[in-house]
Amino acid sequence: MIQIVVVDAGKRELYADEIDAYFRLRADVFVTELKWSAMTVVDGRERDQFDHEEAIHVLALDDGRVVGGVRLLPTTRPVLINTVFPQAIATPLETGPRYFEWSRIFTVKSHRGEGALSPTTGAIICGLFEYLVAIDCASLHAVGETWWMPRFIGLGLEPRPLGMPFDHEHYSLVGFTIVPSAEKVVRMKEIYGFGDHRFYRPALERAVTNPNLSLISEDVR
């Protein structure tokens, strides 16, 4: 069964093994499979300068095994889009404690399913947006392949381009931003067939010894 967990700096020790597996899978997916040559792999793990202590990692677990994830970065310090891809931004990027960037989203091949709607990817996105609504995120920025835009439009996320598409390493990329809302989460759940599952809520497990642990805790297939 799929479980989604949100791991910030205060939870790294609790999920040390899962975080290590997550970095190894990033190397497998982005470097070995997708051939993204600009990435750095050390000891089989893909990390960059944005995997710092303030980075938040959303992990998808299947019976305890990491099968996907996404990185969430606060814009109170430099992020990928305004540091590595400034050409993605036509106007100054909105930043601050309520503005975040997401990057490095992936699902392992065995859990991608058929067609555009992977249940595991859907669980990651739905859980991420429930978390963003819970923390009152004003806007979520990203730079990604342009094929994400029609997919996000289809999910009702209403992405707004931050600039014109551009070419990078044989990929067409575009910067965009999305305003999270509870209504968008409901719409995505309807499309994915998740019903009224709540993916983000205070943890029930480990709560006695770790009362501040936050989990996206519903299971989906």
C-alpha positions in Angstrom: 0.0 0.0 0.0 1.2 3.5 -0.8 1.8 5.9 2.1 3.0 9.5 1.7 5.2 11.2 4.3 6.5 14.8 4.6 10.0 14.9 5.9 11.5 18.2 7.0 14.6 18.9 9.0 13.0 17.9 12.3 12.1 14.4 10.9 15.3 13.5 9.0 16.6 11.2 11.7 13.3 9.4 11.8 13.4 8.7 8.1 17.2 8.4 7.6 17.0 5.2 5.7 14.1 6.4 3.5 15.8 9.7 2.7 19.0 7.8 1.7 16.9 5.5 -0.6 15.2 8.6 -2.0 18.5 10.2 -3.1 19.6 6.9 -4.6 16.4 6.7 -6.6 16.9 10.3 -7.8 20.2 9.1 -9.3 18.5 6.1 -10.9 15.6 8.1 -12.4 17.1 11.4 -13.4 20.6 10.4 -14.3 20.6 6.8 -15.3 17.1 6.7 -16.9 16.5 10.2 -18.1 20.1 11.1 -18.8 20.1 14.5 -17.2 23.8 15.2 -17.5 24.0 18.3 -15.4 23.2 16.5 -12.2 25.9 15.3 -9.7 25.9 11.8 -8.4 28.2 10.9 -5.5 28.3 7.4 -4.0 25.2 6.5 -6.0 23.1 9.5 -4.6 21.9 12.5 -6.6 22.1 15.7 -4.6 22.6 19.4 -5.4 23.1 22.7 -3.5 19.3 22.9 -2.9 19.2 19.7 -0.8 20.0 21.8 2.3 18.6 21.7 5.8 15.5 23.7 4.9 14.5 21.5 2.0 11.3 19.4 2.6 11.0 16.0 0.9 7.6 14.4 0.2 8.1 10.6 -0.1 5.9 7.9 -1.4 6.3 4.6 0.4 5.0 1.1 -0.6 5.2 -1.2 2.4 8.1 1.0 3.6 10.0 1.1 0.3 10.4 4.5 -1.3 8.8 4.5 -4.8 8.5 8.3 -5.5 9.0 11.7 -4.1 9.2 15.5 -4.7 11.3 18.3 -3.2 9.8 21.4 -1.7 12.0 24.5 -1.2 11.3 27.7 0.7 11.9 30.8 -1.4 13.4 32.7 1.5 16.7 31.6 0.1 17.8 30.9 -3.6 15.9 28.2 -5.4 16.4 26.3 -8.6 14.3 28.5 -10.9 15.9 31.8 -10.0 19.4 30.5 -9.7 19.9 27.8 -12.4 17.1 28.7 -14.8 16.6 32.5 -14.6 15.6 32.5 -18.3 12.3 30.8 -17.1 11.2 34.0 -15.4 10.0 37.0 -17.4 9.2 39.1 -14.4 10.6 39.1 -10.8 9.7 35.9 -8.9 7.4 36.3 -5.9 9.3 35.1 -2.9 8.9 35.0 0.9 7.9 32.6 3.7 4.6 31.7 2.0 6.1 31.0 -1.5 7.7 27.7 -2.3 9.3 25.9 -5.2 8.8 22.2 -6.1 11.4 20.1 -8.1 12.7 16.6 -8.6 9.3 15.0 -8.7 9.5 11.3 -9.7 7.8 8.0 -9.5 9.8 4.7 -10.0 9.0 2.8 -13.2 7.2 0.0 -11.4 4.6 2.4 -10.0 3.9 4.7 -13.0 1.0 2.6 -14.3 -0.4 3.0 -17.8 -1.5 6.2 -19.4 -1.1 9.7 -17.9 -2.7 9.2 -14.5 -0.3 7.2 -12.3 -2.0 6.6 -8.9 1.3 6.9 -7.1 2.2 10.2 -8.8 -1.4 11.4 -8.1 -1.0 10.5 -4.4 2.3 12.6 -4.3 0.7 15.6 -6.0 -2.5 15.4 -4.0 -0.7 15.0 -0.7 1.8 17.8 -1.5 -1.1 20.2 -2.2 -3.0 19.2 0.9 0.2 20.0 2.8 0.6 23.4 1.0 -3.0 24.3 1.8 -2.4 23.4 5.5 0.7 25.6 5.7 -1.1 28.5 3.9 1.2 28.5 0.8 0.5 31.5 -1.4 2.0 30.1 -4.5 4.1 27.1 -5.7 6.7 27.8 -8.4 8.4 25.3 -10.7 10.4 24.8 -13.9 9.6 21.7 -15.7 9.0 20.0 -19.1 6.3 21.8 -21.1 4.2 18.6 -21.3 3.4 19.1 -17.6 1.3 22.3 -18.5 -1.6 20.6 -20.3 -1.5 17.8 -17.7 -1.8 20.3 -14.8 -4.5 22.2 -16.7 -6.4 18.9 -17.0 -6.1 18.3 -13.2 -7.6 21.8 -12.6 -4.5 23.3 -11.1 -4.6 26.4 -13.3 -0.8 26.8 -13.8 0.3 30.3 -14.8 3.4 30.5 -17.0 6.2 32.6 -15.6 7.9 33.1 -19.0 8.3 31.6 -22.5 9.3 27.9 -23.0 13.1 27.4 -23.6 15.3 24.5 -24.7 17.6 22.8 -22.3 19.5 19.5 -22.9 17.1 18.4 -25.6 14.1 19.2 -23.4 11.6 22.0 -23.7 11.2 23.6 -20.3 8.9 26.3 -18.9 8.6 28.1 -15.6 5.1 28.2 -14.0 3.4 28.9 -10.8 0.3 27.4 -9.1 -1.9 28.8 -6.3 -2.8 25.9 -4.0 -6.4 25.6 -2.8 -8.7 23.1 -1.1 -11.0 23.2 -4.1 -8.1 22.2 -6.4 -7.3 19.3 -4.1 -10.9 18.0 -4.2 -10.9 18.3 -8.0 -7.7 16.3 -8.3 -9.0 13.6 -6.0 -12.1 13.3 -8.2 -10.0 12.9 -11.4 -7.7 10.3 -9.8 -10.6 8.4 -8.2 -9.3 8.9 -4.7 -12.7 9.9 -3.3 -12.6 11.9 -0.1 -9.3 10.4 1.2 -7.3 12.9 3.3 -3.6 12.4 2.5 -2.2 15.0 5.0 -3.1 14.9 8.7 -1.2 14.7 12.0 0.5 11.3 12.4 -1.2 8.6 14.2 1.9 6.3 14.2 5.0 7.3 16.2 2.8 10.0 17.8 3.7 9.0 21.4 7.5 9.4 21.0 7.3 12.0 18.2 4.2 14.2 18.8 5.3 16.7 16.1 5.6 14.2 13.3 3.5 15.1 10.3 2.4 12.5 7.8 0.3 12.3 4.7 -1.1 9.0 6.0 -3.9 7.6 3.8 -3.2 4.6 1.7 -4.0 4.4 -2.0 -3.3 2.2 -5.0 
